[in-house]
Amino acid sequence: MIRAAVTGACGRMGTLIIQNILAAQDMELSAAFDITNIGMDVGEAVGSGRLGVPISDPADMEFVIKDTGTQVVIDFTIAKAAAGNVVRAANAGANLVVGTTGFNEEHKQQMHRAISDNSVAAVISPNFAVGVNIFWELLKEAAGSLDGFDVEIMEVHHNKKKDAPSGTAVKAAEVINNVLGGRDYVYGRQGIAPREDEIGIHAVRGGDVVGDHTVMFFGDGERIEVRHQAHSRQAFAGGAVRAAGWVMEQPAGVYGMADVLGLGK
């Protein structure tokens, strides 16, 4: 059995990931971390019944991982916290699945250094939904056939999302720009803003939208739209637990969800 830990265990994603771990036949919950409800049984905290796994302070992560024999840590928190969690987990020898977004360059360097120095394996992706990873592949294909088209990206998320634009939208822009090359990114427009050879990225926040992403390719007299809509966070949680099982079989290094799915091979 794979022994898995979850950070941000009492949050919406943490709770759902725990439920997926409990439902998995080859995985068990070994530890849970959160800045709230420390010492409380995590099952009672998230409504899953007593599990015998106490919620631990993230500051104690290295000790807890070693003490519980945790093999993989799944993190969906916020950027600053996640960067520290990755370092602590890697220092303790645990593999990683990271779905947190909003990292700056310092965070990324910090995480990659810890993963490399400790020779662990990590899957880091802005989106673990299977459909979104197919969405990125479709964008790659479309961009290669639509050179000269104007490109606009719109993402819509719930009103509690902290980072904008979403990591998925940024990755979509990167996928397209890797094909087209040399296009600047423009984040929203106002005033006198004539369109040039750019990729427009727009963020909308409201209600309880789980996640909508639309990429529009505009040509003369025609338009193509590629869209992905997430109806439930289960799309992300299920993918993360799938990645946690996969990463246990991999050599040290950093991977993406495309690697888990075998895309682009």
N, C-alpha and C positions, 0 to 999 in steps of 0.2 A: 504493500500500500504506500502511495506517495503521501508524505506528510506535508500539508500545505498550511501556510499562515496568511491572514488577511489584515491589511492595514486599513484604517478608516472603517473599522468593522461595524460601527453603529450607523454609518451613513447609508443612503439609499443603495448605492452600488455595493458597498461592503456587505450589507444584509443580503442582497441578491446573490452575490458571489458565494457567501457562506451557504445559502440554500442549494446552490449548484454543486458545491463541494460535497454536501451531505447526501446529495442524490447520486453522486458519481460512485461507480463500483470499485474504482481503482485508486480512490483518494480519500483522505480523512483530514479533518480540521485539527491541527496540532497547536495553533496559537492564534491569538487575535490581539490587535493593537488599536488603541484609540486614545484621544486626549480626554474623552468623557467616560463615565461609568467604570473607571479603573478599579479592578478587584471584583467586579460583578461577573457572574457567569454570562458569557456572551450569548448563549442560547436564550436565556431569560431576557437579556437586553434587547434582542432582535425578534422575539416572539417565536422562537423555534423550540422552546422547552429546554430544560437543563441539559447541557452538553458536557459539563465537567471541564470546560476550557475558560479560564478567567481572562478578562480583558487586561492587557498589560500596557504600561506606559511605553510609547515609542522610544523613549530615552534608554530603556532597558532592553532594547531589541536584541543586541548581540548576545547577551546572557540568556535571554529567553529562547532564542533560536537554538543555541547550543544545548540548553537544558532539555528542550522538548524534542530534539532530533529533527527539527524542521528542515525540509529539503528545498522548498520553493516558497517564495513570498510574492503575493499578488497585491499590487498597489494601485488604487484609484483614489488619490487624495487631491492635494493641490501642489503646485510646482515646488515651492520652497520646502514643504514637508517631505514630498516624494524624493527630492534630491538627497536629503539627509537619510531617509529610510533606505534608499538604494545603497548608500555607502555603508550603513550599519549592517544591512543584510549581507552584502558582499563580503564585508570583513568577517562575518560569521560563517562564510562558506556556503550560503544559500543561493540557489538559482533564483531568477527573477522574472516576473511578468509585470510590465508597467504600462498602464493605460492612461496615466495622468497627462494632461496637456499644459501648454503655457510656459514651458521651460525656456529660459534664456541661454545664451551661449555658455555662461559660467556654470549653470546647472548641468548642461550636457557634458561639458568637459569633466566636471567633478564625477558624474556618474560613470562615464566611459572609463575614466582612470581607475575607479574603484573596481569595476568589473574586470578590467584587464589585469590589474595588480593582484587580484585574488583568484584569477583563472576560473571564473564562474560563467554560466551561460545566462543570457537575458533576452527576452522578447520585449521590445519596446515599440509601441505603435500608438498613433493618435486615435486609432479606432480598431476595435477587435471584431466588429460585425463582419461576417462572411460577405454579405452583400456590398458593403462599402469597399472591400478590397477588390471585388469584381468591378465595382464602379470606377476605381482608379485605373484598372486595366482597360476598361472601355474608353476612358478619357485619353489614355496613351494612344490607343488605336485611332480615335477620332482626330486628335491633334495632328497625327501623322498624315492624315488625308485632307485636312482642312486648313492648310497653310494659307495665310492671307485673310482668314476669317477673324472678326473681332471676338474676344473671349470675355465673358463676364461670369462671375461666381457669386451666388447668393446662398447664405446659410441662415437658418432660423432655429433658435433654441429657446428653452424656457427662461423665465425672467430671473432665475437664480444663478445662471452660468456666469462665472467670473471672468474668463478670458475671452477676448474677441480680436480677430476672427477665430473661429474654432480651429483646432489642430487639423481636423479633416479638410476644411477649406484651404488651409495653408498647404497641406500635402497635395491637394488637387491642383493648386497653382504650380507647385513644384514639378509635379508629374507632367503637366502640359508644357511648362517652360523647359524642361529637360529635352522635349521633342522639338519645340519651336526655337528656343534659345534667345537670350538677349532682351526679353520683354521685362519692363519695369512693372511693379505692382502698385496699383492705386487703391487706397482704402476709402471708399465712399467719395462723393464729389459734392462741391457746392460752389456757388459763385460762377465766374467765367471759367469753365473747365472743358475746353475742347478735347475730344478724344484723340489720342495718339496711338502708337504701337505699344499697347499696354494690356495688362490683365487687371480688370476691375474686380475687387473683392468687397462684398457688402455683408454686414452682420445685422440681423434683426433679432430682437429679444422680446418675448412676451408669453404669458400664460404658462402652460405646462408642456410645451412642445419638446419631445424627446430629442429630435434632431432631423432637420430637413436640409439637404444639400442639392442645389441645382446649378449645373454649368451650362451656359448658353453660348453657342457658336453662331455668330451672325454673319451671313454672307449677303450678297446683293440679291434681294428678292426672296430670301429663304432663311430659315433659322432651324438649328438642331438643338434640342435640349436633352441632357443626360441628367437623370435625377435619382437620388436615393432618399427614402424616407424610413426612419426608424420609428416603429409604432410602440416599442417597449424596450426598456433597458436590458431585457433578457438577451437581446441580440449581442450586446457587449459582454454581459456576464458569461454567457455560454461560450463565447469565443475565447474569453480570458482563461476559463478553466480548461478548455481544449488546449490552449497554448501552454498552460502549466504542465499538462501531461507530456506534451511534445518536447518541451525544453529540457526535461529530465534525461532525454536520450541524446542530447546534442553535445558536441565538444564546446569548450569555452569560447565565448564570443558574443557579439550582439546581433540579433536577428529581428526581422519584422514579421508581421502577420502573414505577409505574402509567402514567407518561407514555410510557415506552419501549414499553409494551404497548398504549397507546392506550385504556386503561380509563377509564370515566367520561365519555367524550366523546359 
